[in-house]
Amino acid sequence: MRKRTALTACALALSVSPLLGGCASNTGSGSADAEKGGAPAESSQPAADVEGEEGAESQQEAQAKPKVDYKDGTYTGEGKGAHGTVSVTLTVADGVITVDEVMADAETEGIGGKEAAEDGTFKAQIEAAQGSDIDGVTGATLTSGGVSKAVDAALAQAK
């Protein structure tokens, strides 16, 4: 009986180890490991750091450059949240979008959408995306969608 239990444990360990190994080698985009032919993490770490810094710089450049030419001004758009209207007021200056206000007062407190509007989470996402392509907030899918639609409505006025 002990022999059978030991064999079962070994078989289980052998069947799971490739799965765990596959997960461990998949860090980020995986391009640094792939380019080095699956080199150990210690040798690929400096390359990953350099790649990460370059990626951060290109993200900042993308934020600084407008994706679409918008007319300068302040615009307000509305979208439908879970329990009412969500509104976003934003300003476009030299093609760069900044958020003045995100209002989601009718949304359910404690779910995440109302708090994300109040604590600046939606504002940060909109400004990072320079548009409505935001990640949103887990648990507040309808509010997140309403914020996205409100940004679209505001930017439609700026075209």
C-alpha positions in Angstrom: 0.0 0.0 0.0 2.8 2.4 0.8 4.5 1.6 -2.5 1.3 2.5 -4.4 0.8 5.8 -2.5 4.5 6.7 -3.1 4.1 5.9 -6.8 0.9 8.0 -7.0 2.6 10.9 -5.3 5.6 10.8 -7.7 3.3 10.6 -10.7 1.3 13.5 -9.5 4.4 15.6 -8.9 5.8 14.7 -12.3 2.6 15.7 -14.1 2.3 19.0 -12.3 5.9 20.2 -12.5 5.8 21.0 -16.3 2.7 23.2 -15.6 4.4 25.0 -12.8 7.6 25.5 -14.9 5.6 26.9 -17.7 4.0 29.5 -15.5 7.3 30.5 -13.9 9.0 31.2 -17.2 6.1 33.4 -18.4 7.0 36.8 -17.0 5.4 39.9 -18.5 5.4 39.6 -22.3 8.0 36.8 -22.2 10.0 38.5 -24.9 13.2 38.8 -23.0 13.3 35.0 -22.2 12.3 34.1 -25.7 15.0 36.2 -27.3 17.6 34.6 -25.1 16.4 31.1 -25.8 15.0 30.5 -22.4 18.1 31.7 -20.5 17.9 31.6 -16.6 16.2 34.5 -14.9 19.5 35.9 -13.5 21.0 36.4 -16.9 17.9 37.9 -18.5 17.1 40.3 -15.6 19.3 43.2 -16.8 17.8 43.0 -20.3 14.3 43.0 -18.8 15.0 46.1 -16.8 16.3 47.9 -19.8 13.3 46.8 -21.8 11.0 47.9 -19.0 12.6 51.4 -18.9 12.3 51.8 -22.7 8.7 50.7 -22.5 7.9 53.2 -19.8 9.5 56.0 -21.9 7.5 55.0 -24.9 4.3 55.0 -22.8 5.1 58.5 -21.6 5.7 59.7 -25.1 2.4 58.1 -26.2 0.6 60.0 -23.4 2.2 63.3 -24.4 1.2 62.9 -28.1 -2.5 63.2 -28.9 -4.0 60.1 -30.6 -6.7 62.2 -32.4 -6.7 65.9 -33.1 -9.3 67.5 -30.8 -10.3 71.1 -30.5 -9.1 72.7 -27.3 -11.9 73.3 -24.7 -13.8 71.8 -21.8 -16.4 69.2 -22.6 -18.9 67.1 -20.6 -20.3 63.8 -21.6 -22.8 61.4 -20.0 -23.1 57.7 -19.9 -25.4 55.2 -18.2 -24.1 53.6 -15.0 -25.7 50.8 -13.0 -28.1 53.2 -11.2 -28.2 56.4 -13.1 -26.2 58.9 -15.1 -22.4 59.0 -15.0 -20.8 62.2 -16.2 -17.2 63.1 -17.1 -15.9 66.7 -17.6 -12.6 66.9 -19.3 -10.4 69.5 -20.8 -8.4 69.3 -24.1 -5.4 71.5 -24.4 -2.9 71.1 -27.2 -4.4 67.7 -27.9 -3.8 66.4 -24.4 -6.8 65.2 -22.3 -7.1 66.0 -18.6 -10.0 65.1 -16.5 -11.7 67.8 -14.5 -14.4 65.7 -12.8 -16.0 62.2 -12.8 -19.4 62.1 -11.2 -21.1 58.8 -10.3 -23.2 59.9 -7.3 -26.1 57.5 -8.1 -23.9 54.4 -8.1 -23.9 51.9 -5.3 -21.5 52.8 -2.5 -19.1 50.0 -1.6 -19.1 48.3 -5.0 -16.2 50.3 -6.4 -17.6 52.5 -9.1 -18.6 55.4 -6.9 -15.3 55.1 -4.9 -13.3 55.0 -8.2 -15.0 58.2 -9.3 -14.3 59.9 -6.0 -10.7 58.7 -5.4 -9.4 59.5 -8.9 -9.1 56.0 -10.2 -11.2 56.7 -13.3 -9.5 60.0 -13.8 -6.1 58.4 -13.8 -7.2 55.7 -16.2 -8.7 58.2 -18.7 -5.7 60.4 -18.6 -3.3 57.4 -19.0 -5.4 56.1 -22.0 -5.9 59.6 -23.4 -9.4 58.5 -24.2 -12.1 56.0 -23.2 -10.1 52.8 -23.6 -9.9 52.3 -19.8 -9.5 49.1 -17.7 -12.4 50.1 -15.4 -13.0 48.7 -11.9 -13.6 45.1 -11.0 -17.1 44.7 -9.6 -18.3 48.0 -11.2 -18.6 46.9 -14.8 -21.7 49.0 -15.5 -20.2 52.1 -13.9 -16.9 51.6 -15.8 -18.8 51.2 -19.0 -20.8 54.4 -18.3 -17.6 56.3 -17.6 -16.2 55.1 -20.9 -19.3 56.2 -22.8 -19.3 59.5 -21.0 -15.7 60.1 -22.2 -16.7 59.1 -25.8 -19.6 61.6 -25.6 -17.3 64.4 -24.4 -14.6 63.7 -27.0 -17.3 63.6 -29.8 -17.9 67.3 -29.0 -14.2 68.0 -29.3 -13.8 66.7 -32.8 
